[in-house]
C-alpha cells in the first residue's frame, strides 16, 4: 500500500494505477508530526512526499516503510505528474527502510 503525504494533491493517487493508494487526509492523519505519521503508517509499504527534511529529521532504519521524495518545481499536479513514470518503475524494487529521491 502507498501513502501520499498531505502536501501532495490527492489527484496524484490516480496516477499510480494498479496500486492501493491512500492519502494522509483519507487516513485522518492530517497534522501529525513526521515521526508520528511514520509510526501510524507502519502498515504501508511506501510513503511519497515532497518534504526533503523528512529524511534528515527521521531515522528510517528498521522501518518496513520505504520513502520516495519527489523533487519537483512545486507540489502542483502538473509538476508532479512528470515524475510519476519514474515512481512507477521504482515501485517494483523498493526496499523497506530506504529513501529514494526522484528528480
C-alpha positions, 0 to 999 in steps of 0.5 A: 500500500502507498501513502501520499503525504498531505502536501501532495494533491490527492489527484496524484493517487490516480496516477499510480494505477494498479496500486492501493493508494491512500492519502494522509487526509483519507487516513485522518492523519492530517497534522501529525508530526513526521515521526508520528505519521511514520509510526501510524503508517507502519502498515504501508509499504511506501510513503511519497512526499515532497518534504526533503527534511523528512529524511534528515529529521527521521531515522528510517532504519528498521522501518518496513516503510520505504520513502520516495521524495519527489523533487519537483518545481512545486507540489502542483499536479502538473509538476508532479505528474512528470515524475510519476513514470519514474515512481512507477518503475521504482515501485517494483524494487523498493526496499523497506527502510530506504529513501529514494529521491526522484528528480 
